[in-house]
Amino acid sequence: MPTDKQYDGQLIEEYSRLKRIREIALKENATQTVKEIDIEISYIKLKLQPLKLPEIN
């Protein structure tokens, strides 16, 4: 079992990865993919509360 800090780190890494993929999806005009990524990002934000992450552009 990872510690709380390790788990938060894993979630932040996943958040970062999803943001990079979202940027590519926006460039490709993949609107459904962007919507799904936004849903996943919102779940990560819920798990990380009260930590704050940068907003999606």
DSSP file (Angstrom, degrees, kcal/mol; ACC not computed):
  #  RESIDUE AA STRUCTURE BP1 BP2  ACC     N-H-->O    O-->H-N    N-H-->O    O-->H-N    TCO  KAPPA ALPHA  PHI   PSI    X-CA   Y-CA   Z-CA
    1    1 A M              0   0    0      0, 0.0     2,-0.1     0, 0.0     0, 0.0   0.000 360.0 360.0 360.0 129.2    0.0    0.0    0.0
    2    2 A P        -     0   0    0      0, 0.0     2,-0.0     0, 0.0     0, 0.0  -0.425 360.0-109.0 -73.6 154.9    1.4    3.4   -0.9
    3    3 A T     >  -     0   0    0      1,-0.1     4,-2.7    -2,-0.1     5,-0.2  -0.287  34.6-101.4 -72.4 168.2    1.5    6.1    1.7
    4    4 A D  H  > S+     0   0    0      1,-0.2     4,-2.7     2,-0.2     5,-0.2   0.901 125.2  50.5 -58.5 -41.1   -0.9    9.1    1.4
    5    5 A K  H  > S+     0   0    0      2,-0.2     4,-2.2     1,-0.2    -1,-0.2   0.899 110.9  48.2 -66.3 -40.3    1.9   11.2    0.0
    6    6 A Q  H  > S+     0   0    0      2,-0.2     4,-2.2     1,-0.2    -2,-0.2   0.909 111.7  50.3 -65.1 -42.0    2.8    8.6   -2.5
    7    7 A Y  H  X S+     0   0    0     -4,-2.7     4,-2.4     2,-0.2    -2,-0.2   0.927 110.0  49.7 -62.4 -45.5   -0.8    8.2   -3.6
    8    8 A D  H  X S+     0   0    0     -4,-2.7     4,-2.5     1,-0.2    -1,-0.2   0.909 109.7  52.6 -59.0 -41.2   -1.2   12.0   -4.0
    9    9 A G  H  X S+     0   0    0     -4,-2.2     4,-2.3     1,-0.2    -1,-0.2   0.894 108.3  50.0 -61.3 -40.6    2.0   12.0   -6.1
   10   10 A Q  H  X S+     0   0    0     -4,-2.2     4,-2.3     2,-0.2    -1,-0.2   0.903 111.1  49.2 -64.5 -41.2    0.5    9.3   -8.3
   11   11 A L  H  X S+     0   0    0     -4,-2.4     4,-2.5     2,-0.2    -2,-0.2   0.894 110.2  50.5 -65.7 -39.0   -2.7   11.3   -8.7
   12   12 A I  H  X S+     0   0    0     -4,-2.5     4,-2.4     2,-0.2    -2,-0.2   0.897 109.7  50.8 -65.8 -39.4   -0.7   14.4   -9.6
   13   13 A E  H  X S+     0   0    0     -4,-2.3     4,-2.4     2,-0.2    -2,-0.2   0.921 111.5  48.0 -61.9 -43.3    1.3   12.5  -12.2
   14   14 A E  H  X S+     0   0    0     -4,-2.3     4,-2.6     2,-0.2    -2,-0.2   0.897 110.3  52.1 -64.2 -40.4   -1.9   11.2  -13.7
   15   15 A Y  H  X S+     0   0    0     -4,-2.5     4,-2.2     2,-0.2    -2,-0.2   0.925 110.5  48.1 -59.7 -46.3   -3.4   14.7  -13.7
   16   16 A S  H  X S+     0   0    0     -4,-2.4     4,-2.0     2,-0.2    -2,-0.2   0.909 111.6  49.6 -62.1 -43.5   -0.3   16.0  -15.5
   17   17 A R  H  X S+     0   0    0     -4,-2.4     4,-2.3     1,-0.2    -2,-0.2   0.918 110.8  49.6 -62.4 -44.3   -0.5   13.2  -18.1
   18   18 A L  H  X S+     0   0    0     -4,-2.6     4,-2.6     1,-0.2    -1,-0.2   0.872 107.8  54.4 -64.4 -36.8   -4.2   13.8  -18.7
   19   19 A K  H  X S+     0   0    0     -4,-2.2     4,-1.9     2,-0.2    -1,-0.2   0.915 109.2  47.8 -63.2 -41.7   -3.5   17.6  -19.2
   20   20 A R  H  X S+     0   0    0     -4,-2.0     4,-1.5     1,-0.2    -2,-0.2   0.925 113.7  46.8 -64.1 -43.9   -0.9   16.8  -21.9
   21   21 A I  H  X S+     0   0    0     -4,-2.3     4,-2.6     1,-0.2    -2,-0.2   0.880 108.8  56.2 -64.9 -37.4   -3.2   14.4  -23.7
   22   22 A R  H  X S+     0   0    0     -4,-2.6     4,-2.6     1,-0.2    -1,-0.2   0.900 103.6  53.8 -61.8 -41.1   -6.1   16.9  -23.4
   23   23 A E  H  X S+     0   0    0     -4,-1.9     4,-2.0     2,-0.2    -1,-0.2   0.905 110.5  46.6 -60.7 -41.6   -3.9   19.5  -25.2
   24   24 A I  H  X S+     0   0    0     -4,-1.5     4,-1.9     2,-0.2    -2,-0.2   0.922 111.1  51.8 -65.5 -44.0   -3.3   17.1  -28.1
   25   25 A A  H  <>S+     0   0    0     -4,-2.6     5,-2.9     1,-0.2     4,-0.3   0.883 108.5  51.6 -61.9 -38.3   -7.0   16.2  -28.2
   26   26 A L  H ><5S+     0   0    0     -4,-2.6     3,-1.3     1,-0.2    -1,-0.2   0.923 108.8  50.4 -63.2 -43.5   -7.9   19.9  -28.4
   27   27 A K  H 3<5S+     0   0    0     -4,-2.0    -1,-0.2     1,-0.3    -2,-0.2   0.841 112.8  46.8 -62.5 -32.6   -5.5   20.4  -31.3
   28   28 A E  T 3<5S-     0   0    0     -4,-1.9    -1,-0.3    -5,-0.1    -2,-0.2   0.410 111.7-122.6 -89.2   1.9   -7.1   17.4  -33.1
   29   29 A N  T < 5 +     0   0    0     -3,-1.3     2,-1.4    -4,-0.3    -3,-0.2   0.867  54.4 158.3  58.7  38.9  -10.6   18.7  -32.3
   30   30 A A     >< +     0   0    0     -5,-2.9     4,-2.2     1,-0.2    -1,-0.2  -0.639   9.8 172.0 -92.4  76.9  -11.5   15.5  -30.5
   31   31 A T  H  > S+     0   0    0     -2,-1.4     4,-2.2     1,-0.2    -1,-0.2   0.849  72.4  51.2 -62.6 -38.8  -14.3   16.9  -28.5
   32   32 A Q  H  > S+     0   0    0      2,-0.2     4,-2.1     1,-0.2    -1,-0.2   0.905 110.6  49.8 -65.7 -40.1  -15.6   13.6  -27.0
   33   33 A T  H  > S+     0   0    0      2,-0.2     4,-2.5     1,-0.2    -2,-0.2   0.913 109.4  51.6 -63.4 -42.7  -12.1   12.7  -25.9
   34   34 A V  H  X S+     0   0    0     -4,-2.2     4,-2.5     1,-0.2    -2,-0.2   0.908 108.8  51.5 -60.7 -42.5  -11.7   16.2  -24.2
   35   35 A K  H  X S+     0   0    0     -4,-2.2     4,-1.8     2,-0.2    -1,-0.2   0.915 111.0  47.1 -61.6 -43.4  -15.0   15.7  -22.4
   36   36 A E  H  X S+     0   0    0     -4,-2.1     4,-2.2     2,-0.2    -2,-0.2   0.900 111.7  50.3 -65.8 -41.0  -13.9   12.3  -21.1
   37   37 A I  H  X S+     0   0    0     -4,-2.5     4,-2.8     1,-0.2    -2,-0.2   0.915 107.9  53.9 -62.6 -42.4  -10.5   13.7  -20.0
   38   38 A D  H  X S+     0   0    0     -4,-2.5     4,-2.1     1,-0.2    -1,-0.2   0.877 107.5  51.0 -60.3 -38.0  -12.3   16.5  -18.2
   39   39 A I  H  X S+     0   0    0     -4,-1.8     4,-1.7     2,-0.2    -1,-0.2   0.934 111.3  47.3 -64.0 -46.2  -14.4   14.0  -16.3
   40   40 A E  H  X S+     0   0    0     -4,-2.2     4,-2.0     1,-0.2    -2,-0.2   0.898 111.0  51.8 -62.6 -40.8  -11.3   12.0  -15.2
   41   41 A I  H  X S+     0   0    0     -4,-2.8     4,-2.5     1,-0.2    -1,-0.2   0.891 106.6  53.8 -63.3 -39.3   -9.6   15.3  -14.2
   42   42 A S  H  X S+     0   0    0     -4,-2.1     4,-1.9     1,-0.2    -1,-0.2   0.879 107.8  50.8 -65.0 -35.7  -12.6   16.2  -12.1
   43   43 A Y  H  X S+     0   0    0     -4,-1.7     4,-2.1     2,-0.2    -1,-0.2   0.901 109.7  50.2 -65.9 -40.6  -12.4   12.9  -10.2
   44   44 A I  H  X S+     0   0    0     -4,-2.0     4,-1.7     1,-0.2    -2,-0.2   0.921 108.7  52.2 -63.1 -42.8   -8.7   13.4   -9.6
   45   45 A K  H  X S+     0   0    0     -4,-2.5     4,-0.6     1,-0.2    -1,-0.2   0.896 108.4  51.3 -60.9 -40.0   -9.4   16.9   -8.2
   46   46 A L  H >< S+     0   0    0     -4,-1.9     3,-0.9     1,-0.2    -1,-0.2   0.911 109.7  49.6 -62.0 -42.2  -12.0   15.4   -5.8
   47   47 A K  H 3< S+     0   0    0     -4,-2.1    -1,-0.2     1,-0.2    -2,-0.2   0.802 111.9  49.2 -66.7 -29.0   -9.5   12.8   -4.6
   48   48 A L  H >< S+     0   0    0     -4,-1.7     3,-3.0    -5,-0.2    -1,-0.2   0.466  88.0 163.5 -92.5  -2.0   -6.9   15.5   -4.0
   49   49 A Q  T <<  +     0   0    0     -3,-0.9     3,-0.1    -4,-0.6    -3,-0.0  -0.340  62.6  27.5 -57.3 138.8   -9.0   17.9   -2.0
   50   50 A P  T 3  S+     0   0    0      0, 0.0    -1,-0.4     0, 0.0    -2,-0.1  -0.951 104.9  92.9 -91.4  12.4   -8.0   20.1   -0.3
   51   51 A L  S <  S-     0   0    0     -3,-3.0     2,-0.4    -6,-0.1    -3,-0.1  -0.339  70.7-135.6 -61.5 148.2   -4.9   20.2   -2.6
   52   52 A K        -     0   0    0     -3,-0.1    -1,-0.1     3,-0.0     3,-0.0  -0.897  18.7-170.0-110.7 136.6   -5.2   22.7   -5.5
   53   53 A L        -     0   0    0     -2,-0.4   -41,-0.0     1,-0.0    -8,-0.0  -0.873  36.8 -88.7-118.2 155.6   -4.2   22.0   -9.0
   54   54 A P        -     0   0    0      0, 0.0     3,-0.1     0, 0.0    -1,-0.0  -0.309  49.4-107.6 -62.4 146.0   -4.0   24.5  -11.9
   55   55 A E        -     0   0    0      1,-0.1     2,-0.3     2,-0.0    -3,-0.0  -0.315  33.8-100.4 -70.9 156.5   -7.2   25.0  -13.9
   56   56 A I              0   0    0      1,-0.1    -1,-0.1   -18,-0.0   -37,-0.0  -0.601 360.0 360.0 -75.9 136.1   -7.6   23.6  -17.4
   57   57 A N              0   0    0     -2,-0.3    -1,-0.1    -3,-0.1    -2,-0.0   0.479 360.0 360.0 -73.3 360.0   -7.1   26.3  -20.1
